[in-house]
Amino acid sequence: MYALHMSLERIHLQLLAAIKQYGRLGDAARALHLSASAASHRMAEAEKRMGTALTVPHGRTIRLTAAGEHLADHAAEIERDWERAELSARWIGGGELKRIRVAIGFYDTAGWLIDAYSGFPDSPRLELLRYSDAHLLDAVRNGDADLAVAPRPTLPSGLHNVVLSEDVLVAAVPEGSELASAEELTPAQLYEQTFFTSDYQPTQGFEFREFFLQSGMIPTSVIQIQSLEVMLRLVGAGHGVTIQPSLVLAWNRPHDDVRIVPLADRPIALNWTATHGIDAPTPVGEATDMLAEVFSRHSANRQQLPASGAVSRGS
């Protein structure tokens, strides 16, 4: 009687769900803003496509067959999924205009994240995407992010780099400890402390190679903490120490129980850098300029760190 031709359309499933709910084709048609004849035509079309009867007359009403009942049961769930998918598509589409995806790593609580969202009404909107430090540049190269912002001892090759601010590594130690009273700290003073790091993998230009390895004194207890906020809370509670770029400590949320102390010997210099593809579109460059202005404003307003000073409440 019926021949299978093609899959059902959304309106067919909506009609089956409405028939199950109202029990009459006319009532189902009105609920879907269809005429009775249009609803009847749609139902005949659905049965032709499925190759089986989906409804049968039942007195003055209409009854779903077992096949129709099965489709109607799933139709409501499919309709909910469809509506959620449409809403999600509108949400995603609404964020595509002038959207700049900024890959950030461990330093995701620095003050520039807040300031980058204010005071630039005509600039591209920044969206912050969390990546491990080791994969920040891969995110840019693979097109998963438009920009990557991080402190770097050397500039990456094959990409366009804009230096946002110069910086140096400093120690963060518990306020009130013997370490906090020092004018500067040596590897010998820190290597017996529990040392917090964002990554066990040593990176060229950072504290492991440039500070500890140079002296031959490696911390005996190293714990990986991939959250700067949690790390500083642990330092403040007296559970260990860390070495971080001075700007990220000065701009972080207030931690009055954490003390910033310079490292001994030569400064370990870093550059906060915004990195994007060489052929990046103009809005990416505009976003880079916006971040550069944020860093410049903070650097100009930042007081010079004393030999020993607490992390300030605002910089």
MIPA-505145 format. One line per 8 residues: number of its first residue (from 1); for each residue x, y, z of N, C-alpha, C. Coordinates in Angstrom, 2 decimals. Example, Ala and Ser with C-alpha at 12.3 -4.5 7.8 and 13.67 -1.06 7.14 Angstrom:
# residues 2
1> 13.19,-5.69,7.80,12.30,-4.50,7.80,13.20,-3.30,7.80  12.85,-2.25,7.08,13.67,-1.06,7.14,12.90,0.03,7.87 $
//
This chain:
# residues 315
1> 0.83,-1.21,0.00,0.00,0.00,0.00,0.85,1.25,0.00  1.90,1.24,0.81,2.77,2.41,0.92,4.16,2.07,0.39  4.83,3.07,-0.14,6.20,2.89,-0.61,7.12,3.83,0.15  8.29,3.37,0.54,9.25,4.18,1.28,10.01,5.08,0.32  9.96,6.39,0.53,10.62,7.32,-0.37,11.72,8.13,0.31  11.44,8.76,1.43,12.42,9.64,2.06,12.05,9.84,3.53  12.94,10.50,4.26,12.71,10.72,5.69,11.64,11.76,5.92  11.12,11.76,7.13,10.12,12.74,7.51,10.74,14.12,7.72 $
9> 9.92,15.14,7.59,10.33,16.51,7.88,9.89,16.86,9.30  10.36,18.00,9.77,10.05,18.43,11.13,8.55,18.58,11.33  7.84,19.12,10.32,6.40,19.35,10.47,5.64,18.04,10.64  6.13,16.97,10.02,5.47,15.67,10.18,5.55,15.21,11.63  6.71,15.35,12.22,6.87,14.94,13.62,6.06,15.83,14.55  6.03,17.12,14.26,5.22,18.03,15.07,3.75,17.66,15.01  3.29,17.28,13.83,1.89,16.91,13.65,1.55,15.63,14.41  2.42,14.66,14.36,2.19,13.42,15.11,2.13,13.67,16.61 $
17> 3.05,14.53,17.12,3.04,14.85,18.55,1.75,15.58,18.92  1.29,16.47,18.05,0.06,17.22,18.33,-1.16,16.31,18.30  -1.20,15.34,17.37,-2.31,14.39,17.31,-2.37,13.58,18.60  -1.21,13.14,19.08,-1.21,12.39,20.33,-1.70,13.25,21.49  -1.36,14.55,21.47,-1.75,15.43,22.57,-3.24,15.76,22.52  -3.78,16.05,21.33,-5.15,16.56,21.23,-6.17,15.51,20.80  -5.75,14.43,20.12,-6.66,13.36,19.75,-7.50,13.63,18.54  -7.45,14.82,17.98,-8.21,15.18,16.79,-7.27,15.86,15.79 $
25> -7.43,15.54,14.52,-6.57,16.13,13.51,-6.81,17.63,13.41  -8.11,18.04,13.53,-8.41,19.46,13.44,-7.76,20.25,14.57  -7.84,19.72,15.80,-7.22,20.41,16.94,-5.70,20.45,16.79  -5.13,19.36,16.30,-3.68,19.33,16.08,-3.28,20.35,15.03  -4.12,20.48,13.96,-3.83,21.44,12.90,-3.85,22.86,13.45  -4.86,23.21,14.24,-4.96,24.56,14.80,-3.76,24.87,15.71  -3.31,23.88,16.47,-2.17,24.10,17.36,-0.91,24.42,16.58  -0.82,23.91,15.35,0.35,24.14,14.51,0.10,25.23,13.48 $
33> -1.06,25.91,13.58,-1.42,27.00,12.66,-1.51,26.49,11.22  -2.12,25.30,11.07,-2.36,24.72,9.77,-3.86,24.61,9.54  -4.26,24.60,8.28,-5.66,24.30,7.97,-5.88,22.81,8.09  -7.13,22.40,8.23,-7.42,20.98,8.36,-6.98,20.22,7.12  -7.18,20.83,5.95,-6.79,20.15,4.71,-5.26,20.04,4.60  -4.55,21.08,5.04,-3.09,21.03,5.01,-2.57,19.96,5.95  -3.18,19.85,7.14,-2.76,18.83,8.09,-3.03,17.44,7.54  -4.19,17.27,6.89,-4.54,15.96,6.32,-3.54,15.60,5.21 $
41> -3.19,16.62,4.40,-2.23,16.37,3.31,-0.86,16.00,3.89  -0.43,16.68,4.93,0.87,16.40,5.56,0.90,15.00,6.15  -0.21,14.58,6.76,-0.23,13.25,7.37,-0.18,12.17,6.29  -0.89,12.39,5.18,-0.84,11.43,4.09,0.58,11.36,3.51  1.20,12.52,3.43,2.57,12.57,2.93,3.52,11.81,3.85  3.35,11.97,5.16,4.20,11.28,6.12,4.06,9.77,6.00  2.82,9.29,5.84,2.59,7.85,5.72,3.19,7.30,4.44  3.12,8.12,3.36,3.70,7.68,2.10,5.22,7.57,2.23 $
49> 5.81,8.55,2.91,7.27,8.53,3.07,7.72,7.38,3.96  6.93,7.08,4.99,7.32,6.01,5.92,6.97,4.62,5.38  6.03,4.58,4.44,5.64,3.29,3.88,4.75,2.48,4.82  4.06,3.14,5.75,3.18,2.45,6.69,2.16,3.44,7.23  1.04,2.91,7.72,0.01,3.76,8.31,0.46,4.27,9.67  0.22,5.57,9.91,0.59,6.18,11.18,-0.63,6.54,12.02  -1.81,6.66,11.36,-3.05,6.96,12.08,-4.19,6.13,11.50  -5.20,5.94,12.30,-6.43,5.29,11.84,-7.61,6.04,12.45 $
57> -8.75,6.15,11.69,-9.93,6.79,12.27,-10.43,6.01,13.47  -10.96,6.73,14.44,-11.48,6.09,15.63,-12.71,6.89,16.08  -13.87,6.52,15.48,-15.08,7.28,15.76,-14.92,8.69,15.20  -15.15,9.68,16.06,-15.01,11.08,15.64,-13.60,11.61,15.91  -12.74,10.74,16.38,-11.36,11.16,16.65,-10.42,10.40,15.74  -9.14,10.52,16.03,-8.12,9.84,15.26,-7.17,9.16,16.24  -6.74,7.98,15.89,-5.87,7.23,16.79,-4.57,6.91,16.07  -3.47,6.99,16.82,-2.17,6.66,16.26,-1.99,5.15,16.23 $
65> -1.40,4.66,15.15,-1.03,3.25,15.10,0.20,3.05,16.00  0.64,1.82,16.13,1.84,1.55,16.94,3.05,2.30,16.37  3.14,2.32,15.03,4.24,3.05,14.40,4.12,4.55,14.65  2.89,5.06,14.52,2.66,6.48,14.76,2.92,6.85,16.21  2.51,5.97,17.12,2.75,6.21,18.55,4.25,6.28,18.83  4.99,5.39,18.21,6.44,5.38,18.42,7.06,6.69,17.95  6.67,7.15,16.76,7.21,8.41,16.25,6.77,9.59,17.10  5.53,9.58,17.54,5.03,10.69,18.35,5.78,10.78,19.67 $
73> 6.09,9.63,20.27,6.83,9.64,21.54,8.21,10.28,21.35  8.86,9.94,20.25,10.19,10.50,20.00,10.13,11.93,19.47  8.99,12.29,18.86,8.87,13.61,18.25,9.02,14.72,19.28  8.42,14.52,20.47,8.50,15.56,21.49,9.95,15.78,21.92  10.67,14.68,22.07,12.09,14.80,22.46,12.91,15.44,21.34  12.62,15.04,20.10,13.34,15.62,18.96,13.05,17.11,18.85  11.81,17.50,19.10,11.44,18.91,19.03,12.18,19.74,20.08  12.30,19.19,21.28,13.05,19.89,22.33,14.51,20.04,21.93 $
81> 15.09,18.98,21.37,16.49,19.04,20.93,16.65,20.06,19.80  15.68,20.09,18.91,15.73,21.03,17.79,15.70,22.47,18.29  14.78,22.74,19.22,14.67,24.09,19.76,15.95,24.50,20.49  16.52,23.55,21.25,17.78,23.86,21.94,18.90,24.13,20.94  18.91,23.35,19.85,19.93,23.55,18.82,19.77,24.92,18.16  18.53,25.34,17.91,18.30,26.66,17.31,18.75,27.77,18.24  18.41,27.64,19.53,18.83,28.66,20.49,20.35,28.71,20.61  20.98,27.53,20.60,22.43,27.50,20.68,23.07,28.14,19.46 $
89> 22.47,27.90,18.29,23.01,28.48,17.06,22.90,30.01,17.10  21.78,30.51,17.63,21.64,31.97,17.76,22.67,32.52,18.73  22.90,31.79,19.82,23.90,32.21,20.82,25.30,32.26,20.19  25.65,31.18,19.47,26.96,31.12,18.84,27.11,32.19,17.77  26.07,32.32,16.94,26.12,33.30,15.87,26.21,34.72,16.39  25.56,34.98,17.53,25.59,36.32,18.09,26.96,36.72,18.58  27.84,35.74,18.80,29.17,36.05,19.30,30.23,36.12,18.22  29.83,35.91,16.95,30.84,35.86,15.90,31.31,37.23,15.44 $
97> 30.48,38.26,15.58,30.83,39.58,15.09,31.89,40.21,15.98  33.02,40.57,15.38,34.11,41.25,16.07,34.57,40.46,17.30  34.56,39.15,17.19,34.98,38.30,18.30,36.46,37.97,18.14  37.25,38.25,19.18,38.67,37.91,19.18,38.90,36.92,20.31  39.37,35.73,19.95,39.60,34.67,20.93,41.04,34.74,21.42  41.19,35.02,22.71,42.52,35.18,23.31,42.85,33.95,24.13  43.90,33.25,23.74,44.34,32.08,24.49,45.17,32.53,25.69  44.80,32.07,26.85,45.52,32.40,28.08,45.91,31.10,28.77 $
105> 46.88,31.19,29.61,47.36,29.99,30.29,47.19,30.09,31.79  48.24,29.81,32.49,48.23,29.77,33.95,47.92,31.14,34.56  48.29,32.22,33.87,48.16,33.56,34.44,46.79,34.17,34.13  45.73,33.42,34.37,44.41,33.88,33.96,43.71,34.77,34.97  44.39,35.15,36.04,43.75,36.03,37.02,44.43,37.39,37.06  45.32,37.68,36.11,46.00,38.97,36.08,45.00,40.09,35.80  45.34,41.29,36.25,44.42,42.41,36.14,44.07,42.79,34.72  44.94,42.50,33.74,44.63,42.89,32.37,43.38,42.19,31.85 $
113> 43.03,41.03,32.43,41.83,40.33,31.98,40.58,41.15,32.26  40.59,41.88,33.37,39.45,42.72,33.71,39.46,43.99,32.87  40.61,44.65,32.81,40.70,45.93,32.12,40.50,45.80,30.62  40.83,44.65,30.08,40.67,44.47,28.64,39.22,44.49,28.21  38.30,44.34,29.17,36.87,44.34,28.86,36.23,45.71,29.04  36.95,46.69,29.53,36.35,47.99,29.83,37.15,49.11,29.18  36.45,50.17,28.82,37.10,51.36,28.32,37.43,51.34,26.84  37.01,50.31,26.12,37.30,50.22,24.69,36.03,49.87,23.92 $
121> 35.03,50.77,23.92,33.73,50.41,23.34,33.76,50.12,21.84  34.72,50.69,21.11,34.75,50.49,19.66,35.73,49.41,19.22  36.33,48.73,20.16,37.32,47.72,19.83,36.68,46.34,19.79  37.37,45.39,19.17,36.83,44.02,19.12,36.61,43.46,20.52  35.60,42.63,20.64,35.31,41.99,21.92,36.26,40.82,22.14  36.85,40.77,23.32,37.78,39.69,23.64,37.06,38.54,24.33  37.37,37.33,23.90,36.90,36.13,24.59,38.13,35.36,25.07  38.09,34.90,26.30,39.26,34.28,26.93,39.12,32.77,26.92 $
129> 40.09,32.10,26.30,40.08,30.65,26.19,41.26,30.08,26.96  40.97,29.11,27.85,41.99,28.55,28.72,42.73,27.41,28.03  44.05,27.52,27.93,44.90,26.47,27.41,46.06,26.26,28.37  46.67,25.08,28.32,47.90,24.90,29.07,48.97,25.77,28.42  49.93,26.21,29.20,50.97,27.09,28.67,51.68,26.46,27.47  51.84,25.15,27.50,52.56,24.46,26.42,51.79,24.47,25.11  50.48,24.73,25.16,49.66,24.65,23.95,49.11,26.00,23.51  49.58,27.09,24.11,49.09,28.42,23.73,49.40,28.72,22.26 $
137> 50.62,28.51,21.85,51.00,28.84,20.48,50.36,27.87,19.49  50.19,26.61,19.89,49.51,25.66,19.01,48.08,26.10,18.74  47.43,26.69,19.73,46.06,27.17,19.55,46.00,28.24,18.48  47.02,29.11,18.45,47.07,30.16,17.43,47.39,29.55,16.07  48.38,28.68,16.01,48.78,28.08,14.73,47.66,27.25,14.12  46.87,26.58,14.97,45.79,25.73,14.47,44.50,26.49,14.20  44.48,27.78,14.50,43.28,28.57,14.26,42.22,28.44,15.34  42.56,27.81,16.46,41.60,27.69,17.56,41.53,28.96,18.39 $
145> 42.53,29.81,18.30,42.56,31.10,18.99,43.17,32.12,18.06  42.81,33.40,18.24,43.33,34.46,17.40,44.61,35.06,17.99  44.70,35.06,19.30,45.83,35.66,20.01,46.24,34.75,21.15  47.50,34.82,21.53,47.97,34.16,22.75,48.75,35.19,23.55  48.45,35.29,24.85,49.12,36.25,25.72,49.82,35.49,26.83  51.12,35.74,27.00,51.90,35.04,28.02,53.23,35.76,28.22  53.88,35.55,29.37,55.24,36.06,29.56,56.23,35.11,28.90  57.19,35.66,28.15,58.12,34.82,27.40,59.54,35.35,27.51 $
153> 60.52,34.46,27.70,61.92,34.89,27.69,62.43,35.18,26.29  61.89,34.49,25.29,62.25,34.71,23.89,60.98,34.76,23.06  61.03,35.45,21.93,59.85,35.59,21.08,59.71,34.38,20.16  58.48,33.84,20.02,58.28,32.68,19.15,58.55,33.03,17.69  59.03,32.07,16.93,59.30,32.27,15.51,58.10,31.85,14.68  58.02,32.40,13.47,56.95,32.03,12.55,55.62,32.68,12.86  55.56,33.57,13.84,54.34,34.27,14.22,54.67,35.74,14.43  53.63,36.56,14.52,53.84,37.99,14.79,53.73,38.21,16.30 $
161> 54.73,38.87,16.87,54.79,39.08,18.31,54.81,40.58,18.63  54.02,40.97,19.60,54.01,42.34,20.10,54.34,42.29,21.59  55.43,42.95,21.98,55.81,43.00,23.39,54.89,43.97,24.11  54.19,43.48,25.11,53.23,44.29,25.87,53.89,44.99,27.05  54.83,44.31,27.70,55.49,44.89,28.86,56.71,44.06,29.23  57.74,44.71,29.73,58.88,44.00,30.28,58.56,43.56,31.71  59.21,42.50,32.17,58.94,41.99,33.51,60.15,41.19,33.99  60.16,40.87,35.27,61.21,40.01,35.85,60.55,39.00,36.77 $
169> 61.24,37.90,37.01,60.76,36.91,37.95,61.09,37.33,39.38  60.16,37.08,40.29,60.35,37.37,41.72,59.81,36.19,42.52  60.16,36.14,43.78,59.67,35.08,44.66,58.43,35.56,45.40  57.49,34.66,45.62,56.32,34.91,46.46,56.42,33.98,47.66  56.50,34.57,48.86,56.74,33.80,50.08,55.71,34.20,51.13  55.52,33.39,52.18,54.53,33.73,53.21,54.94,34.99,53.99  54.00,35.91,54.15,54.22,37.10,54.99,54.52,36.64,56.42  55.51,37.28,57.05,55.85,36.94,58.42,56.87,35.84,58.55 $
177> 57.22,35.20,57.44,58.24,34.15,57.48,59.63,34.78,57.46  60.64,33.98,57.75,62.01,34.48,57.70,62.38,34.91,56.29  61.83,34.21,55.30,62.11,34.56,53.91,61.58,35.94,53.56  60.47,36.34,54.15,59.85,37.62,53.82,60.68,38.81,54.25  61.58,38.63,55.19,62.40,39.74,55.68,63.68,39.91,54.89  63.95,39.03,53.95,65.18,39.11,53.16,65.07,40.19,52.10  66.19,40.83,51.79,66.22,41.82,50.72,66.19,41.15,49.36  66.74,39.97,49.24,66.68,39.16,48.04,66.87,37.70,48.45 $
185> 66.47,36.80,47.57,66.51,35.38,47.90,67.41,34.62,46.94  68.18,33.70,47.50,69.06,32.85,46.71,68.46,31.46,46.59  68.95,30.65,45.65,68.49,29.26,45.56,68.69,28.50,46.86  69.78,28.79,47.58,70.05,28.09,48.83,68.97,28.34,49.87  68.32,29.51,49.82,67.27,29.84,50.78,65.93,29.22,50.41  65.78,28.80,49.16,64.48,28.30,48.70,64.44,26.80,48.42  65.60,26.18,48.19,65.55,24.82,47.66,65.01,23.81,48.66  65.04,24.12,49.96,64.47,23.20,50.94,62.99,23.47,51.21 $
193> 62.45,24.52,50.61,61.03,24.84,50.77,60.19,24.02,49.78  58.94,23.77,50.14,58.01,23.21,49.15,57.81,24.24,48.06  58.08,23.83,46.83,58.04,24.80,45.73,56.85,24.50,44.82  56.03,25.54,44.57,54.85,25.40,43.72,55.19,25.85,42.30  54.83,25.03,41.32,55.06,25.34,39.92,53.81,25.03,39.12  53.63,25.72,38.00,52.46,25.46,37.16,52.66,24.25,36.25  53.92,23.81,36.10,54.19,22.69,35.18,55.47,22.00,35.60  55.45,20.68,35.65,56.66,19.94,35.97,57.71,20.03,34.86 $
201> 57.26,20.29,33.64,58.19,20.34,32.51,58.97,21.65,32.54  60.30,21.62,32.77,61.08,22.86,32.82,61.03,23.60,31.49  60.93,24.92,31.56,60.88,25.76,30.36,62.11,26.64,30.31  62.73,26.70,29.15,63.91,27.52,28.97,63.60,28.98,29.31  64.43,29.60,30.15,64.27,31.01,30.46,63.54,31.29,31.75  63.00,30.25,32.40,62.26,30.46,33.65,63.10,29.98,34.84  62.47,29.91,36.02,63.23,29.79,37.26,64.05,28.50,37.37  63.54,27.39,36.83,64.29,26.14,36.99,65.67,26.24,36.35 $
209> 65.71,26.65,35.08,66.97,26.69,34.37,67.82,27.90,34.75  67.17,29.04,34.94,67.92,30.29,35.13,68.26,30.58,36.59  67.57,29.93,37.52,67.78,30.25,38.94,68.33,29.03,39.70  67.55,27.95,39.72,67.96,26.78,40.49,69.08,26.00,39.80  68.94,25.72,38.52,69.90,24.88,37.83,71.28,25.53,37.77  71.28,26.86,37.68,72.56,27.57,37.63,73.37,27.36,38.90  72.68,27.17,40.03,73.36,27.02,41.31,73.58,25.56,41.68  72.92,24.66,40.94,73.01,23.25,41.28,72.16,22.86,42.47 $
217> 71.23,23.73,42.86,70.35,23.46,44.01,68.90,23.40,43.51  68.38,22.20,43.42,67.02,21.99,42.93,66.09,21.75,44.12  64.91,22.38,44.16,63.98,22.15,45.27,63.73,20.66,45.50  63.74,20.27,46.76,63.56,18.85,47.09,62.10,18.43,47.05  61.18,19.40,47.14,59.75,19.09,47.10,59.08,20.06,46.12  58.57,19.52,45.02,57.93,20.34,43.98,56.50,19.85,43.79  55.56,20.79,43.81,54.14,20.45,43.64,53.58,21.27,42.50  52.89,20.60,41.59,52.27,21.27,40.45,50.90,21.81,40.85 $
225> 50.70,23.11,40.68,49.41,23.76,40.95,49.07,24.60,39.74  48.08,24.21,38.97,47.76,24.91,37.73,46.65,25.95,37.93  46.74,26.67,39.04,45.86,27.80,39.32,46.65,28.80,40.12  46.86,29.98,39.58,47.63,30.99,40.30,46.93,31.40,41.58  45.61,31.51,41.54,44.86,31.90,42.73,45.06,30.89,43.86  44.92,29.61,43.55,45.12,28.58,44.56,46.56,28.57,45.05  47.49,28.74,44.13,48.89,28.74,44.50,49.19,29.85,45.51  48.69,31.05,45.27,48.96,32.16,46.18,48.27,31.96,47.53 $
233> 47.13,31.32,47.52,46.47,31.00,48.79,47.32,30.03,49.60  47.90,29.06,48.95,48.76,28.10,49.64,50.02,28.76,50.16  50.60,29.67,49.36,51.78,30.41,49.82,51.42,31.24,51.04  50.31,31.95,50.98,49.88,32.79,52.10,49.61,31.99,53.36  49.19,30.75,53.20,48.91,29.89,54.35,50.18,29.24,54.89  51.32,29.52,54.28,52.58,29.00,54.77,52.94,27.61,54.30  52.30,27.15,53.21,52.54,25.78,52.75,53.66,25.68,51.72  54.21,26.79,51.27,55.27,26.73,50.29,55.57,28.08,49.70 $
241> 56.39,28.08,48.63,56.79,29.31,47.96,56.67,29.10,46.46  56.77,30.18,45.69,56.76,30.07,44.24,57.56,31.22,43.67  57.89,31.12,42.40,58.54,32.20,41.65,57.68,32.49,40.43  57.32,33.77,40.28,56.41,34.17,39.22,56.83,35.53,38.66  56.31,35.91,37.48,56.54,37.26,36.98,55.97,38.30,37.94  56.69,39.38,38.14,56.27,40.36,39.14,54.93,40.99,38.80  54.65,41.22,37.50,53.40,41.88,37.14,52.18,41.04,37.51  52.28,39.74,37.30,51.11,38.91,37.57,50.81,38.85,39.07 $
249> 51.84,39.02,39.90,51.62,39.06,41.34,51.08,40.42,41.76  51.61,41.50,41.18,51.16,42.83,41.55,49.73,43.09,41.09  49.32,42.48,39.97,47.98,42.71,39.44,46.97,41.72,39.96  47.41,40.68,40.62,46.48,39.65,41.05,45.57,40.16,42.15  44.54,39.40,42.45,43.66,39.75,43.57,44.49,39.92,44.83  44.07,40.76,45.77,44.91,41.03,46.95,45.20,39.78,47.77  46.45,39.62,48.12,46.90,38.55,49.00,47.85,39.18,50.01  47.29,39.73,51.08,48.11,40.45,52.05,49.01,39.53,52.85 $
257> 48.77,38.23,52.76,49.61,37.29,53.48,50.74,36.74,52.60  50.91,37.34,51.41,51.98,36.94,50.49,52.94,38.10,50.32  54.22,37.79,50.35,55.26,38.81,50.23,56.04,38.61,48.94  56.32,39.69,48.21,57.13,39.64,47.01,58.56,39.99,47.36  59.50,39.13,46.99,60.91,39.36,47.28,61.71,39.14,46.00  62.60,40.08,45.65,63.43,39.91,44.44,64.35,38.70,44.56  64.75,38.17,43.41,65.70,37.08,43.37,67.12,37.64,43.35  68.05,36.90,43.93,69.44,37.35,43.99,70.11,37.24,42.62 $
265> 71.25,37.90,42.51,72.06,37.90,41.30,71.35,38.65,40.17  71.60,38.25,38.96,71.08,39.01,37.82,69.57,38.81,37.69  68.84,39.85,37.25,67.40,39.69,37.04,67.11,38.68,35.94  66.06,37.91,36.13,65.60,36.97,35.09,64.49,37.67,34.34  64.80,38.20,33.16,63.88,39.06,32.42,62.93,38.27,31.54  61.70,38.76,31.46,60.67,38.20,30.59,59.97,39.35,29.88  59.31,39.03,28.80,58.45,40.00,28.12,57.04,39.43,28.02  56.06,40.19,28.53,54.68,39.81,28.26,54.42,40.08,26.79 $
273> 53.93,39.06,26.10,53.85,39.12,24.64,52.48,38.69,24.14  51.96,39.44,23.17,50.76,39.03,22.44,51.21,38.47,21.10  50.79,37.26,20.79,51.26,36.56,19.59,50.08,36.16,18.72  50.17,36.47,17.43,49.12,36.05,16.50,49.74,35.69,15.17  48.93,35.16,14.27,49.42,34.76,12.96,49.91,35.96,12.16  50.86,35.72,11.28,51.42,36.80,10.47,50.36,37.43,9.57  49.44,36.63,9.07,48.40,37.13,8.16,47.07,37.34,8.89  47.12,37.63,10.17,45.89,37.82,10.95,45.11,39.02,10.44 $
281> 43.76,38.98,10.47,42.96,40.11,9.99,43.11,41.34,10.88  42.65,42.47,10.38,42.80,43.76,11.07,42.24,43.74,12.49  41.05,43.16,12.76,40.54,43.18,14.14,41.47,42.54,15.16  42.24,41.54,14.73,43.20,40.91,15.64,44.29,41.90,16.02  44.76,42.65,15.04,45.73,43.69,15.32,45.17,44.76,16.24  43.91,45.12,16.05,43.27,46.11,16.91,43.19,45.60,18.35  42.88,44.31,18.50,42.82,43.72,19.84,44.19,43.72,20.48  45.23,43.45,19.68,46.59,43.48,20.21,46.94,44.88,20.70 $
289> 46.57,45.90,19.93,46.82,47.28,20.34,46.08,47.61,21.63  44.88,47.10,21.77,44.10,47.33,22.97,44.79,46.73,24.18  45.29,45.50,24.05,45.99,44.87,25.16,47.28,45.61,25.48  47.97,46.08,24.45,49.20,46.83,24.67,48.92,48.09,25.47  47.81,48.75,25.19,47.46,49.96,25.94,47.14,49.63,27.40  46.47,48.51,27.62,46.16,48.09,28.99,47.46,47.85,29.76  48.37,47.11,29.17,49.65,46.83,29.84,50.44,48.11,30.07  50.42,49.01,29.08,51.16,50.26,29.21,50.61,51.09,30.36 $
297> 49.29,51.13,30.48,48.66,51.91,31.55,49.01,51.34,32.91  48.98,50.02,33.03,49.33,49.40,34.30,50.80,49.59,34.64  51.65,49.44,33.64,53.08,49.59,33.89,53.42,51.01,34.31  52.74,52.00,33.71,53.00,53.40,34.05,52.54,53.72,35.46  51.44,53.09,35.88,50.88,53.38,37.21,51.50,52.53,38.31  52.21,51.48,37.91,52.75,50.55,38.90,53.91,51.17,39.65  53.90,51.10,40.96,55.01,51.56,41.76,56.15,50.54,41.67  57.38,51.03,41.75,58.51,50.12,41.75,58.44,49.21,42.97 $
305> 58.70,47.93,42.75,58.67,46.99,43.86,59.83,47.27,44.81  59.57,47.40,46.09,60.67,47.54,47.03,61.43,46.23,47.14  62.49,46.25,47.91,63.27,45.03,48.10,62.41,43.93,48.66  61.45,44.27,49.48,60.48,43.30,49.99,59.16,44.00,50.17  58.12,43.49,49.53,56.84,44.18,49.63,55.69,43.23,49.45  54.58,43.47,50.14,53.41,42.63,50.04,52.72,42.85,48.71  52.01,41.88,48.24,51.20,42.04,47.06,50.15,43.09,47.35  50.09,44.11,46.53,49.23,45.26,46.85,47.78,44.96,46.51 $
313> 46.89,45.80,47.03,45.47,45.64,46.78,45.08,46.19,45.41  45.84,47.05,44.88,45.55,47.59,43.57,46.78,48.25,43.01  47.04,48.06,41.73,48.26,48.60,41.16,47.91,49.46,39.97 $
//
